[in-house]
């Protein structure tokens, strides 16, 4: 059976197993780093003797910060197993399809990183309970913080809207959450693309490119909104109302759906370009790719 035509989950698992075994030291360091960071936050909170609510908020912020920036940094090193000529030859010679190799690396730097963050948080939580007898803290600290973090990360918090426009306000809030989530996934996929394109310092080059693209998008939005006249450029209930008055065909669902389709398309485009860059990787890269 040709490995160039058929996808195999068993080969995918073997490629991922190879990455885990060959990079076990790197994985260990990337696990201990967040664990040490969480532990430092815990010790600082214990020493200043903050209340449990403040401690929960601080731990949630620390986990979110590490998850976002650590996830972007890890995603930019999707080609880490091919960063030298010897590693590149070895990886390209694996008896697996290009799709299997790409998916193995993509899962490794996305779901694998999230799993490491969860393990690091669990280890920090276990260490926190062992350190509790050394500090004079309230009984609230004897409960686990994991359910609080999980609830905050997975629950869409909405304001309590009342009045005749409450249903529309709820819809707009849900649309905002969906757009925000897509923007985060799009930015993450941008680091995947940068990692597949640049070989040296992919994180910083991708970060600079993302900042430039972000400024260009904001500039285009401002120019577009200003071309419509004297309208508040902040996308809120007032902005939607002004747009509906001036353009009868514009609706809340239409505007939000446009942004959802836009960023979903950009997300898919980034992943497709990442796969194209990955499959066209050569043993010796051209000089302009080594900048």
N, C-alpha and C positions, 0 to 999 in steps of 0.2 A: 504494500500500500504506500503510495507516495505521500510524504509529509508536506508537500507543497500544495495539496488540494484539499485535504481533509483536516478538520479541527478535532483535536483530541483533548479531553479534560485530563486524561492521565499524563500526557506529555506536558500540559500546562502545570500540573502539580509537580512534576519532576523538575521543571525549570525553576519554579518557585522554591522548591526544596534545595536546589543547587545554590540559589542566591542566599538563602538563609544560612546554609552551612559555610559558604565561602566568606560571608560578611558577618560572621557572628560577633566579632569584636566591635565592628561599627554599630551593629544593632544593640549590643550591650551598652556602649557609650551613649547612644541616643535614648536608651531607656533610663540610664542612671542620671543623665542631664536633667530631664524634666522632674525626675524623682527628687533630686537634690534641690531643684528650684521650689517645688511644692513644700519640701521640708523646711526650707529657709523661711517661706511665707508663714508656715505653721508656727515655727519657733518665734518669729517676730510678733505674730498675733498673740501668742502666749505671754511673751515678756511684757508687752504693753498692756496686757490684761483687758482687751476689748471684749465687748459683749458678744454673745453667740450670733446675733443677727448681723453684726458688722463682720464677724469672722466668716460667716457663710457668704456674704457678699464679696469679701476679699478673695476667698478661695474660688468662687465662681469667676471672678474677673481674671484671676491668675490662670485658671484652666482654659478659659476662652482665649486669652492672649497667647498662651503657648500653642493652643490648637490652631489658631489662625496663622500666626507668623511661623510656627514650626512646620505646619502643614505646607505653607508656601515654600519654605526653605527645602523641605524634603522633596517636594514635587519637582523642584528645579534640578534635582540630582537624579532624575529618572534614568539618565545614561551613565550613572556612576560605574556600573559594571562594564562599561566600554570606554572608560576615560583614558586608557593607554592602548598602544598598538597591540600588545600581547593579549590584553583582555578583550579587545575588539575582535581579534582573530578567533579567540577561543569561543566567544559568544556567538559570532556569526556561523561557526562550524557546528553549533548544537543541532542535533537531529530533531528540530521542531520548526513549525512554520513561523513566518514573521509575525502573524497575528498572535500566536501563542506566546512568543517572546515579548511582544509589546504589552499584551494583557498581563503577563506575569510581572513585568516591571511596573505597570500602572497600578495593579492591585497592591504591590509591595510598597509603593510610595503614598498610597491613599488609605486604603483600609488597613494596611499593615501599620502605618503610622498612627492611625486612630486607635488601633488595638494596643500599641505600645503606650499611648497616652493614658488609656484606661488602666492598664497594668501599673503604670507609674503612680497614678492617683490612688489606686487600691493599696499599693505598698506604702505610700505616704499616709493614707488613712490608718493602716495597721500600726505604723510607727507612731502616729499621733496618739492612739489609744495607749500605747506602751509608755508614752511620755506624760500622760495625764497625772499620775500620782506625784510627779515632781513639781506641779504647779497648783496653786490654790485657785481653781476655777469653779464656776457654777455647774450644777448638774446638767444643764443643757448641753454641755460639751461632751457628755457621755453618749450622745446619739450620733449616728452616722450622718455625714454630710453628703454622701453619694446620692440619696434620693432627692435632696434639694437641688443639686446640680443637674441631675437628669431631668427633673421637672421643669427647671428654668430653660434648659436647652431644647426641650421638645414641646413646650406649651406656647401657643400664640397668645400673648397677653393683649387684650383689647380694653380700651376705655369704655366705661359704662355710658353709652350714648342714649339720650332720651329725646323725645319730641317727634315731630312728623318726619324728620329726615334721618331718624335713627338707623333704619334698615340700610339706606344708602351709605351712611357713615361706616357701618359694619362691613359692607362690601368693599369700600375703599380701603379700610384697614387690612382686610384679608388680601386684597390685591397688592398692597404695599409690602406685606410680609412675603408674598410669593415673588415679587420683583426683587426685593432685598436678597432673598435666598438665591435667586438666579444670578444676581450680580456677584455674589460671593463665589458661586460655582464657576462663573465665567472668569473671574480674576484668578481662581485656582488653576483653571485649565490654561490660562495664559502662562503660568509658571511651568506647567507641563510642556507647553510648546517651546518656551525658552530653553528648558532643559534639553529638549531634543535637538534644538538648533545650535546653541552655543556649547562649546566644550570647556572653555575656561571661564571661571567665575560666572556661571549661569544665573545664580540668584540675583546678584547685583545688576547685571545687564538686563535681566527681565524686569526687575523692580524699576529701573530707570525708564525702560520702555513702557511699562504699565503706567507710570506717572505721566509720561508724555501723552499716551493715548487717552488717559483720563482727562487731561487738560484740553485736548482736542475735542473730545466728546462734549465736555461742559461748554466750550466755546461755541460749538455748533448748535447746542441747545439754546444758548443765550441769543445767538444770532437769529435762530428760527423763531423764538418767542418774541423778540423785539420786532421782527418783520410782521407779526400779527397785530401790532399796535401796542398801546399802553396797557399791558396786561401784567399782573403780578406773575413773575416767573417761577415762584414756588408752587409745586404741584400739591395743592391741598383743596379743601372743599370750596374755598373762595375762588381759586383758579379754575376749578371745574365749572363752577356756576357762571363765571364770566365767559368761558369758552362756549358753554351751551347757549348763552344769550346771543353771542356774536355769530356762532356757527350752529345752526339747529341740528345738523347731522352728527355733531360730536356728542358722545355719551361717556359716562364713567367707564363702562365696560369696554368701550371701543379704545379709549386712550390707554387704559391699563393692559388690555389684551395686546395692543401694539407693542408696548414695552416688553411684555412677557415673550411674545414671538420674536422680538428683536434679540433679546439677550439669550433666548434658547437657541436661536440660529447661530449667534456668535459662539456660544458654548459648543455646539456641534461642529462648527467650523474649526475651532481651535483643536478639538480632539482629532478631527480628520487630518488637519495639517500636521499634528504631532505624529500621527501614524505614518503619514507620507515621509516625514523627515526621518523617522525611525527605520522604515523599510529601505530607505535609500542611503543608509549609513555605509560608509566605505572604510576600508582598513586604514588608508591614509587620507585624511581630510584635506580638501583644498585649502590654500593659505588664507583666503578671505574668510573661511569658517573658523579659523583659529584665532581671530582677533580678540 
